[in-house]
Amino acid sequence: MKKIYILKKYKIIRGPYTIDHLKKVGIKEYDMIWYEGLTDWTPVTKIDSFKSVPLKGSLSGQNKNGTILRKLFSFLR
């Protein structure tokens, strides 16, 4: 049986999804994931199953302006 994931983007909870569906639609490095067995929402970058998944709109490698905006609007996560 495939694992079912719940996605949290900007405080909006979506799902259930399979990992194949999430790979297809794309995820961002600041998206949060939960699945049965996790105690809390976890950043997608901390979940082994997603380490090989290319992230859309990744802020890594960009200048600091992207991170400042991200911090400013972090309450939306």
Stockholm file with secondary structure:
# STOCKHOLM 1.0

chainA/1-77         MKKIYILKKYKIIRGPYTIDHLKKVGIKEYDMIWYEGLTDWTPVTKIDSFKSVPLKGSLSGQNKNGTILRKLFSFLR
#=GR chainA/1-77 SS CCCCEEEEETTEEEEEECHHHHHHHCBCTTCEEECTTCSSCEEGGGCGGGTTSCBTTCCTTSCHHHHHHHHHTGGGC
#=GC SS_cons        CCCCEEEEETTEEEEEECHHHHHHHCBCTTCEEECTTCSSCEEGGGCGGGTTSCBTTCCTTSCHHHHHHHHHTGGGC
//
